[in-house]
Structures are given as structure tokens and as C-alpha cells.
């Protein structure tokens, strides 16, 4: 142990707080909290503790540590959650892909709120519901809300006339002044109740408004409310009553060789209204209590709604502390308990059974994926006569239009799966304006296996998207550079595989995993090359148009493109907007504006 780290261990305080473990590069690899920092942090370095393999691996990488003293354990818990969310340390248990979980957002901070899906939760006064792990489920929720309630979907509220959504009874057209804020706001209240899972309250509120409308002889409005009541009641019929009353989250956990899964059942007003499952990463060697505690902290630190009761499958050492923390976020008392019997225990057991089902499905998918990836690689190696399955496959493709904007792509598959971090794209220099796929392939292979690019890992197999000619061009360069890597060419039309020194192509069996793997790799290389080619072509086309505007040179052209991002936005911009771009002047902005107006009027714009 380094003397500097030893010194820091000797000065740890006997107070609650948070500690941050760092590796030799200064990266935070673990964040934890403690009632007593001195005792907790020192325990990591005591051999007599019998640490798990994960903890031993963590301790072996600790080069430095920091600590933050807090006033109480609850403050330490809050800070721990925030730091884990911010730094995502390697050795903390984490929700897989939790950054991308979507939410339903209701913009109650606007006069006429909208409902839509978002992946960013910000403190802007809006209401958020989620997180959802199933993108399909969240879009079904949005579709249900919009089918039941005619909410606006447009972004602007100054339309001269209503759009089609109004004419097909899907929007009340607040943008055209067809509805007042009070009426629209009553509808939004019902939407919020529905999203909270309070379907009974929605029905009661809608029936009250329906009766009031009928009493005022507003029969058209009453009929619309009647239809909404009928639609919501259909939703209510699908919800099962599971407890007497109240809002609860029932948490079930299952663990297997496929990983750790936590299932959460959402009970609102005594009805089971939904469920979500979450997979945990990095908790294989952790105790059940540690894995469950980590989930509760991470999930509820970003949950949009906290119920009055959280039901757990087992008691946790920090149960009272978690209840206090959740109560502080909710603004009211929250019970956290592990029920032993009765309806609540049955609900937790049902959640755990569903979590186990998810893990079994996960294991089946992993087995199927292994056949499509590692199994397919092994099969391909057998057909090609390779000594071992190639752990890394690189595929190269060329894209151009009659030699213009010639580009190349390199995609990388490792163990049969795409590794997009290793993808590379090339703007070719030696063949511009001259369509020559052989020279293009020679250039990109040369650039891949020389200089800094050659310092990385070598592939076990190179696939050239093309026939014998492209393959021979690539092999000539590789042999000249001393690169002894198997390479094959893939003919575009019939997917025949050409090998060096063999006149007849190899034809893989139809429906074989090896053929499907080669097709996936080839299609990915083609997609990556085409995407880059289209991007360059779009920039070239924009430049060629702006070249005809007096007073617009390379600097201003670049500034316009960087500010607006597309030709359509430049064409639609007003003179004042154009003049506000750095480097532009009023006369230059007027020239651009007039240029596009003349083109629209039928002139050549010059």
C-alpha cells in the first residue's frame, strides 16, 4: 500500500460520510457511505475480513481515496446516490443502461400542457412518470392517453387555423383558440390521475363533469365526456384488485447465472396498474441484501413517484434509513417493510416469480445469441479452414457516385458482435473524381495497417466487400506491409466468398449461422460507408449553392452551416437571423435572403 494512502487511512474521522475510491489514473471506481468513515474504510484493507472476489479486485486497484464528511447518515445516503449517478463507478452495482430509461412528461408548467416521451428529467416544473424499461410500453401509454383525451401535439400555440388532429376529434385546438385554459386544465388533471394509476378517481371526476355539462344543456360536451368514461372503464376492468387500498411498490428479486433481475409491481389505489423489470450489473458476488439495497437507492433516486409503502422480499440492514430518505423525498411518511405473510407477501412473491421468468428468458436469449455470434464465428472458421475462430473480424467497403466523394468504412465485429467503438471511416484521397474501387481499397488497407492505426489489435480475419479484384488489391498491400492475416472477398450479388489462390468461390449453405454472420457484417459496413458518403455529399451540395451568393466566401459559408445546420433552415431564415450569425453583415445577410427568394420565384438565383 502506498505511503500516501496509508497516511490518509490514519486520518479518517469517526463521523458519517461518503468515501470515493480511485485507481492509478485518478478515476473513481467505487463510491460508498458509512456511519463511521474510519471503521468502514479501514475494513477494506483488513485481510481477516474474508472479502469477496469483487472486493479483493477493488482493493487491488485502489491507489487513492477521498472522503466527504456529512452531518448525518441520511445526508451521506443522499450524497452517495448523487455521486453514483454522476460518476457511474466500475465496482458499484448499477442498473443496466439506466441512462437511457424513458419517462412520460406532462408539461403542467405550460398554459396548455402536452404529453410526450423524454429521456431527460429536469427541474422545470413539469410532471414526470417513470422510469420505463420497455419503450413499447411507454408508447402504448402515450397512445392510450391521446386516444382518451384530445391533447395538443403541436409545439406552437399561434396557428392561424386548426390542423387535421382537431378535425378528427383528437385535439381541442388550443393553438387556434378553440378551448379555454380552464376546460383544457380539467382534462389535464384527469390525465395526471390516469398516469398515477388512479383510474377510479378519473371515472368519478369525468362523471361529475358529465353531469354538470348535462345540467347546463351542453349535450355535445357531455357526450364527449361519456365516451371518455366508457374508455377509461375498459382500462379499469383490466386492472386486478390486489390489496385493500393505498399506493404500494412490491419489489421482487431473482438471481441466477444469467444475472440479477428486480421486478417492481406498481399498486395504485389498491389496483395493480403496471410493472417494470430491471437488470443489475456488477452484483454477481454481492449478498442479496447488498444487491437489493443498491437497487432501492438507484431506482428511487430517479423515480418520478414514491408510494406510501415499499414492499421488499427480505429485510435490509438500512431499512429504517431508507424509509426516512424516501419520506424526505415524498414529503410524507413512507413505510419500507419485508412482509412475512398475507396479501402483501403474495404480491412480493408474484413479483419475484416474474423476475425469475425474465432471467430464464434472458438465459434463452443468451444461448440463442451465442449461436448467432460465437457459434457462427466458429462455423465460419471451419468453412474457411482457419486454425482458430477469429476473435476480431474487420470488414471494409467503398462508397462513391461516379468517383465523387469516395469514402471507405471499416466495421469491427468481436466474438461475432459489432463493436461500434472500433469503427473507422476514411475520406479517400488518391482516387477523387476517378472511380477506381481497386485503388480505393488499396488506399484504405494501407492506411489501416500503417502508422498509428497499425498499433492496435490485428484482426483474425479481413473481409473485403467486393470480388477478386478488390481482394487482390488488398492482399498486395497487406503482403507488402508484412501483415499475415487471412483475408477473403465477398461478392455483392450472390454472396460468394473468394479466397486467395483459389479460382472457385466458397458458397456457404443457405440458412447457416455463418452466412447470416457474413451478411450482417457486410450490411453494417455498407450502412456505415453510405451514411458517411451522404453526409459529405450534403455538405458539398450546400457549398455549391452558397458559392453563387455574392459576398459569401468559405468563412461565412462555414459559419452559416455551423449555425443553421441545414440548407432548409438557411433558406427559411429571416434577414435578421442571417445577420446575427458571427462573421455575417447586414448586406451579406440581405444577399443570401434575396438569393433564395429569387430561386423560389423561378429565377436561377445568380
Secondary structure, DSSP 4 states (H G I P E B T S, - for coil): --HHHHHHHHT--SS-EEEEEE-TTS-EEEEEEESSHHHHHHHTT-GGG---HHHHHHHHH--EEEEEE-SSHHHHHHHHHHHHHHH--TTS-EETTGGG-EEEEE-TTSSS--EEEES---SSS-EEEEEES-HHHHHHHHHHHHHHS-----S-S--SS--HHHHTTS---GGGT-S-HHHHHHHHHHHHHHHTT-HHHHHHHHHHHHHHHHHTT-HHHHHHHHHHHHHHHHHHHTSEE-SSSS-EEEEEEEEETTEEEEEEEEEETTEEEEEEEEEEES-TTS-HHHHHHHHHHHHHTT-S---SEEE-SS--TTHHHHHHHHHHHHTS--EEE---SHHHHHHHHHHHHHHHHHHHHHHHHHHHHHHHTHHHHHHHHHHHT-SS--SEEEEEEEEEETTEEEEEEEEEEETTEE-GGG-EEEE--TTTTS--HHHHHHHHHHHHTSGGGGGSPPPSEEEEES-HHHHHHHHHHHHHTT----EEEE-TTT--EEETT-SSPB-PPTT-HHHHHHHHHHHHHHHHHHHHHHHHHHHHHHHHHHTTSTT--HHHHHHHHHHH-SHHHHHH--HHHHHTSTT--HHHHHHHHHHHHHHHTTS---
